[in-house]
Amino acid sequence: MTDESQLIVPPSFIALYLQPHRTRPSAPREVIAARYEFCEDLALMLTEHAAEIKSSLHVTDDDVLSRVWRGLRAPDSGVNAAEAQWVVNRLAELLGWPLPGEMASG
């Protein structure tokens, strides 16, 4: 068995690949697992940066998460809109901050 097959992808991430009224994800497990690993690593890497932003700029948790979200929405960020929202939610969870509402597009 490979390490990848033992990876547990949380339902919140799998939900990004579910079409309305469907129970089967729109991508293969290997793709979803790889995207999850990327997004989880990204959230983990952003924790220190986000905490530094909050401390140095004296802004609220929501302000920091909004800034991170806007950065993740850039075309070259490596994540799509749904993954960006998931990363921001995971970042909040890792930092013990309240979960943000869904960020407005644009």
C-alpha atoms as a printed R data frame, in Angstrom:
    type eleno elety resid chain resno       x      y       z
1   ATOM     1    CA   MET     A     1   0.000  0.000   0.000
2   ATOM     2    CA   THR     A     2   1.294  3.452  -0.828
3   ATOM     3    CA   ASP     A     3   1.337  6.368   1.583
4   ATOM     4    CA   GLU     A     4  -1.109  8.180  -0.700
5   ATOM     5    CA   SER     A     5  -3.719  5.470  -0.304
6   ATOM     6    CA   GLN     A     6  -3.570  5.942   3.469
7   ATOM     7    CA   LEU     A     7  -4.188  9.689   3.266
8   ATOM     8    CA   ILE     A     8  -7.510 10.673   4.784
9   ATOM     9    CA   VAL     A     9  -9.057 13.524   2.851
10  ATOM    10    CA   PRO     A    10 -11.621 15.353   4.999
11  ATOM    11    CA   PRO     A    11 -15.231 15.522   3.800
12  ATOM    12    CA   SER     A    12 -14.991 19.337   3.672
13  ATOM    13    CA   PHE     A    13 -12.377 19.040   0.937
14  ATOM    14    CA   ILE     A    14 -14.091 16.227  -0.961
15  ATOM    15    CA   ALA     A    15 -17.196 18.436  -1.039
16  ATOM    16    CA   LEU     A    16 -15.295 20.822  -3.326
17  ATOM    17    CA   TYR     A    17 -15.487 18.107  -5.982
18  ATOM    18    CA   LEU     A    18 -19.141 17.186  -5.601
19  ATOM    19    CA   GLN     A    19 -21.621 18.494  -8.119
20  ATOM    20    CA   PRO     A    20 -25.103 19.374  -6.833
21  ATOM    21    CA   HIS     A    21 -27.272 16.277  -6.382
22  ATOM    22    CA   ARG     A    22 -24.299 13.942  -6.986
23  ATOM    23    CA   THR     A    23 -22.604 11.611  -4.551
24  ATOM    24    CA   ARG     A    24 -19.562 10.824  -6.656
25  ATOM    25    CA   PRO     A    25 -16.738 13.385  -6.874
26  ATOM    26    CA   SER     A    26 -15.985 14.937 -10.256
27  ATOM    27    CA   ALA     A    27 -12.277 14.014 -10.069
28  ATOM    28    CA   PRO     A    28 -10.401 10.772  -9.332
29  ATOM    29    CA   ARG     A    29  -9.303 10.070  -5.767
30  ATOM    30    CA   GLU     A    30  -5.628 10.551  -6.681
31  ATOM    31    CA   VAL     A    31  -6.318 14.054  -8.007
32  ATOM    32    CA   ILE     A    32  -8.393 15.020  -4.975
33  ATOM    33    CA   ALA     A    33  -5.759 13.634  -2.601
34  ATOM    34    CA   ALA     A    34  -2.985 15.555  -4.378
35  ATOM    35    CA   ARG     A    35  -4.987 18.792  -4.323
36  ATOM    36    CA   TYR     A    36  -5.819 18.251  -0.644
37  ATOM    37    CA   GLU     A    37  -2.151 17.759   0.229
38  ATOM    38    CA   PHE     A    38  -1.252 20.935  -1.650
39  ATOM    39    CA   CYS     A    39  -3.998 22.981   0.029
40  ATOM    40    CA   GLU     A    40  -3.261 21.593   3.497
41  ATOM    41    CA   ASP     A    41   0.451 22.356   3.081
42  ATOM    42    CA   LEU     A    42  -0.426 25.851   1.877
43  ATOM    43    CA   ALA     A    43  -2.634 26.490   4.924
44  ATOM    44    CA   LEU     A    44   0.109 25.225   7.238
45  ATOM    45    CA   MET     A    45   2.718 27.432   5.557
46  ATOM    46    CA   LEU     A    46   0.455 30.480   5.859
47  ATOM    47    CA   THR     A    47  -0.079 30.168   9.626
48  ATOM    48    CA   GLU     A    48   3.114 31.944  10.661
49  ATOM    49    CA   HIS     A    49   2.716 34.594   7.964
50  ATOM    50    CA   ALA     A    50  -0.900 35.286   8.954
51  ATOM    51    CA   ALA     A    51  -0.002 35.582  12.638
52  ATOM    52    CA   GLU     A    52   2.810 38.009  11.743
53  ATOM    53    CA   ILE     A    53   0.458 40.144   9.650
54  ATOM    54    CA   LYS     A    54  -2.012 40.363  12.521
55  ATOM    55    CA   SER     A    55   0.686 41.282  15.006
56  ATOM    56    CA   SER     A    56   2.646 43.741  12.888
57  ATOM    57    CA   LEU     A    57  -0.308 45.552  11.297
58  ATOM    58    CA   HIS     A    58  -2.598 45.363  14.344
59  ATOM    59    CA   VAL     A    59  -5.546 44.199  12.262
60  ATOM    60    CA   THR     A    60  -8.358 41.775  13.044
61  ATOM    61    CA   ASP     A    61  -8.480 38.071  12.256
62  ATOM    62    CA   ASP     A    62 -11.038 38.788   9.538
63  ATOM    63    CA   ASP     A    63  -8.775 41.422   7.964
64  ATOM    64    CA   VAL     A    64  -5.889 38.957   7.792
65  ATOM    65    CA   LEU     A    65  -8.057 36.184   6.382
66  ATOM    66    CA   SER     A    66  -9.507 38.563   3.807
67  ATOM    67    CA   ARG     A    67  -6.014 39.594   2.695
68  ATOM    68    CA   VAL     A    68  -4.939 35.965   2.406
69  ATOM    69    CA   TRP     A    69  -8.104 35.120   0.484
70  ATOM    70    CA   ARG     A    70  -7.503 37.962  -1.982
71  ATOM    71    CA   GLY     A    71  -3.962 36.703  -2.509
72  ATOM    72    CA   LEU     A    72  -5.200 33.180  -3.133
73  ATOM    73    CA   ARG     A    73  -7.676 34.480  -5.711
74  ATOM    74    CA   ALA     A    74  -4.804 35.691  -7.913
75  ATOM    75    CA   PRO     A    75  -4.564 33.678 -11.132
76  ATOM    76    CA   ASP     A    76  -1.070 32.413 -10.309
77  ATOM    77    CA   SER     A    77  -1.846 31.267  -6.744
78  ATOM    78    CA   GLY     A    78  -2.150 27.615  -7.720
79  ATOM    79    CA   VAL     A    79  -5.648 27.175  -6.273
80  ATOM    80    CA   ASN     A    80  -9.136 27.685  -7.656
81  ATOM    81    CA   ALA     A    81 -11.847 29.734  -5.920
82  ATOM    82    CA   ALA     A    82 -13.293 26.825  -3.938
83  ATOM    83    CA   GLU     A    83  -9.854 25.684  -2.807
84  ATOM    84    CA   ALA     A    84  -8.972 29.270  -1.824
85  ATOM    85    CA   GLN     A    85 -12.007 29.394   0.449
86  ATOM    86    CA   TRP     A    86 -11.099 26.003   1.931
87  ATOM    87    CA   VAL     A    87  -7.502 27.128   2.585
88  ATOM    88    CA   VAL     A    88  -8.725 30.293   4.341
89  ATOM    89    CA   ASN     A    89 -11.147 28.273   6.472
90  ATOM    90    CA   ARG     A    90  -8.394 25.772   7.319
91  ATOM    91    CA   LEU     A    91  -6.002 28.612   8.155
92  ATOM    92    CA   ALA     A    92  -8.561 30.073  10.564
93  ATOM    93    CA   GLU     A    93  -9.017 26.653  12.120
94  ATOM    94    CA   LEU     A    94  -5.262 26.141  12.539
95  ATOM    95    CA   LEU     A    95  -4.879 29.557  14.184
96  ATOM    96    CA   GLY     A    96  -7.910 29.106  16.435
97  ATOM    97    CA   TRP     A    97  -9.625 32.094  14.820
98  ATOM    98    CA   PRO     A    98 -13.363 32.237  14.086
99  ATOM    99    CA   LEU     A    99 -14.226 30.821  10.694
100 ATOM   100    CA   PRO     A   100 -14.838 33.564   8.152
101 ATOM   101    CA   GLY     A   101 -17.998 33.778   6.145
102 ATOM   102    CA   GLU     A   102 -17.656 32.953   2.480
103 ATOM   103    CA   MET     A   103 -15.562 35.706   0.959
104 ATOM   104    CA   ALA     A   104 -17.222 37.823  -1.703
105 ATOM   105    CA   SER     A   105 -15.975 37.194  -5.196
106 ATOM   106    CA   GLY     A   106 -14.152 39.870  -7.077
